[in-house]
């Protein structure tokens, strides 16, 4: 009789443990799928975003890319690149680095820079930044190319990655 009671109690404890672990994993998965202003909040090591649609490409502007990756403890690597269909007179990539503010449920800019070039068809820019731990970070870029003003302009955005 004692064996039967111990067996039932052991099974109940095991079942409770499985339910607890499953609930914790579901909560983490739901958090990873949360989307804020076009970016999912993830725990990935790296995220890359591209110009959203081939239909948005113009006569001069062919492609744009933004990337964020973990670069060590409290560091991220932010990258942006712009490609034209042919050599253009002016090209620029404006890179914005954002941190997610959970309290206000919005992204706030923590850094930005501009890289420009002339008479080229490709350019890229990158920077390593020291950041605070415990936040999600993302990169979004404006990609500009053309031969005369107004230039063609599109944007790309990454998902947010957690810096633990």
C-alpha positions in Angstrom: 0.0 0.0 0.0 2.8 2.4 0.9 4.5 1.7 -2.5 1.3 2.6 -4.3 1.0 5.9 -2.4 4.7 6.8 -3.0 4.3 5.9 -6.7 1.2 8.2 -7.0 2.9 11.0 -5.2 6.1 10.6 -7.3 3.9 10.7 -10.5 2.1 13.9 -9.3 5.4 15.6 -8.5 6.8 14.7 -12.0 3.6 15.9 -13.7 3.8 19.3 -11.8 7.5 19.7 -12.8 6.7 19.0 -16.5 3.8 21.6 -16.4 6.0 24.2 -14.7 8.8 23.8 -17.3 6.3 23.9 -20.2 4.7 27.1 -18.9 8.1 28.8 -18.5 9.0 27.9 -22.1 5.7 29.1 -23.5 6.2 32.5 -21.7 9.7 32.8 -23.2 8.4 31.9 -26.7 5.6 34.4 -26.4 8.1 37.1 -25.4 10.2 36.3 -28.5 7.2 36.8 -30.8 6.3 40.2 -29.3 6.5 42.9 -32.0 7.1 46.6 -31.4 7.1 49.1 -34.3 8.1 46.5 -36.9 10.7 44.7 -34.9 10.3 41.4 -33.0 11.9 41.1 -29.6 14.3 38.1 -29.8 17.1 36.5 -28.0 19.1 35.8 -31.2 22.8 36.6 -31.5 22.3 38.6 -34.7 19.5 40.1 -36.8 19.6 41.5 -40.4 16.9 43.5 -42.1 16.6 44.4 -45.8 14.6 46.9 -47.9 11.1 45.5 -47.3 10.0 44.8 -50.9 11.6 44.6 -54.4 8.7 46.7 -55.6 10.0 49.6 -53.6 13.3 49.7 -55.5 13.8 52.6 -57.8 15.8 53.5 -60.9 18.9 54.0 -58.9 18.5 52.3 -55.5 18.8 48.5 -55.7 19.2 47.2 -52.1 19.7 48.2 -48.5 20.7 46.2 -45.5 20.9 46.8 -41.7 22.5 44.4 -39.2 22.9 44.2 -35.5 24.9 41.5 -33.6 26.3 40.8 -30.2 30.0 41.7 -29.9 30.9 40.7 -26.4 29.8 41.7 -23.0 27.9 45.0 -23.1 28.8 45.5 -26.8 26.9 45.5 -30.1 28.0 45.7 -33.7 25.8 47.9 -35.9 26.1 47.8 -39.7 24.4 49.4 -42.7 25.0 49.1 -46.4 23.4 50.6 -49.6 23.7 49.3 -53.1 22.7 51.1 -56.3 21.8 49.6 -59.7 24.7 51.5 -61.3 27.2 54.1 -60.3 25.4 57.1 -58.9 26.5 60.7 -58.1 25.4 60.5 -54.5 24.8 57.7 -52.0 24.2 57.8 -48.2 23.4 55.4 -45.4 22.0 56.8 -42.2 22.3 54.3 -39.3 20.1 54.6 -36.2 20.6 52.4 -33.1 17.6 52.1 -30.8 17.0 50.7 -27.4 13.6 49.3 -26.4 11.9 51.0 -23.4 9.7 48.4 -21.9 7.9 50.9 -19.6 6.7 53.1 -22.5 6.6 50.2 -25.0 8.6 52.1 -27.6 12.0 52.3 -29.2 14.3 55.2 -28.3 17.3 56.3 -30.3 20.7 56.0 -28.5 23.1 56.6 -31.4 23.1 57.6 -35.1 25.5 58.4 -37.8 25.7 59.2 -41.5 28.1 57.7 -44.2 28.1 59.4 -47.6 29.9 58.7 -50.8 30.0 60.0 -54.4 30.3 58.3 -57.8 29.9 54.8 -56.5 27.4 51.9 -56.6 28.1 50.4 -53.1 28.9 51.7 -49.6 28.8 50.4 -46.1 29.4 51.7 -42.6 29.7 50.0 -39.2 30.4 50.7 -35.6 30.9 48.9 -32.3 29.0 50.4 -29.4 29.1 49.8 -25.6 25.5 49.4 -24.3 23.7 48.8 -21.1 22.8 45.2 -20.4 19.3 43.9 -19.9 17.7 45.7 -22.9 16.7 45.0 -26.5 18.6 46.8 -29.2 17.9 47.2 -33.0 19.3 49.0 -36.0 17.4 50.7 -38.7 18.9 52.5 -41.7 17.8 55.0 -44.4 19.3 54.1 -47.8 19.7 57.0 -50.2 20.9 56.9 -53.8 20.6 59.0 -57.0 22.0 61.3 -59.5 19.9 64.4 -58.7 17.8 65.7 -55.9 15.3 64.4 -54.8 17.2 61.2 -54.3 15.5 57.8 -54.0 15.2 56.7 -50.3 14.1 53.5 -48.6 14.6 52.0 -45.2 15.5 48.7 -43.6 15.1 47.5 -40.0 16.3 44.6 -37.8 14.6 42.7 -35.1 15.5 43.6 -31.5 18.2 41.4 -29.9 18.5 41.1 -26.1 21.8 42.0 -24.5 21.7 40.0 -21.3 
